[in-house]
Amino acid sequence: MPRCYKLARAGRIEEAREIYPWFMPLLRLDTIPTLVQCIKFAEQIVGRGSENVRLPRLTLIGEERA
C-alpha cells in the first residue's frame, strides 16, 4: 500500500501531500500506451538493459523521452 495513502488514512494529510507530487507520475505510467518503452528506457539508464523494443513499438522520442 502506498505510503501517501497510509498517511492520508491516518489523518496525516500534510505529510501525504508532500509525497503526492513525486508519486503521482509513477502511478500514471501504468495508463500510457508507451509503458513498455518507459520501462526499457529506465533499465537502460540504470545500466541493466537496452531501450530497444520490437515493432510495432518504437523507442521514446521528444518530450516523452526527456
C-alpha positions as CSV (number, residue, x, y, z in Angstrom):
1,M,0.0,0.0,0.0
2,P,1.5,3.4,-1.0
3,R,2.9,5.4,1.9
4,C,0.9,8.6,0.9
5,Y,-2.3,6.5,1.1
6,K,-1.4,5.2,4.6
7,L,-0.6,8.7,5.8
8,A,-3.9,10.1,4.4
9,R,-5.8,7.3,6.1
10,A,-4.1,8.1,9.4
11,G,-5.2,11.8,9.0
12,R,-1.6,13.0,8.3
13,I,-2.8,14.9,5.2
14,E,0.1,17.4,5.0
15,E,2.7,14.6,5.1
16,A,0.8,12.8,2.3
17,R,0.7,15.9,0.2
18,E,4.5,16.2,0.4
19,I,4.8,12.7,-1.2
20,Y,2.0,13.1,-3.7
21,P,3.7,15.3,-6.4
22,W,6.6,12.8,-6.5
23,F,4.4,9.7,-6.5
24,M,1.7,10.6,-9.0
25,P,3.8,10.4,-12.2
26,L,4.7,6.9,-11.3
27,L,1.1,5.9,-11.0
28,R,0.3,7.5,-14.3
29,L,2.9,5.4,-16.1
30,D,0.5,2.4,-16.0
31,T,-2.1,4.3,-18.0
32,I,0.1,5.3,-21.0
33,P,0.5,3.3,-24.2
34,T,4.3,3.6,-24.0
35,L,4.6,1.8,-20.7
36,V,6.9,-0.9,-22.1
37,Q,9.2,1.7,-23.7
38,C,9.4,3.7,-20.5
39,I,10.4,0.6,-18.6
40,K,13.0,-0.4,-21.2
41,F,14.4,3.2,-21.2
42,A,14.7,3.2,-17.4
43,E,16.5,-0.1,-17.5
44,Q,19.0,1.3,-20.0
45,I,19.5,4.4,-17.8
46,V,20.5,2.3,-14.8
47,G,22.7,0.0,-16.9
48,R,20.5,-3.1,-16.7
49,G,19.4,-3.5,-20.3
50,S,18.6,-1.8,-23.6
51,E,15.9,0.6,-24.7
52,N,15.5,-1.4,-27.9
53,V,11.9,-2.6,-28.4
54,R,10.3,-4.8,-31.1
55,L,7.9,-3.4,-33.7
56,P,5.2,-2.2,-33.6
57,R,6.7,-0.4,-30.6
58,L,9.2,2.5,-31.2
59,T,11.7,3.9,-28.8
60,L,10.8,7.0,-26.9
61,I,11.4,10.4,-28.6
62,G,11.0,14.1,-27.8
63,E,9.3,15.3,-24.6
64,E,8.3,11.7,-23.5
65,R,11.9,10.7,-23.6
66,A,13.1,13.8,-21.8
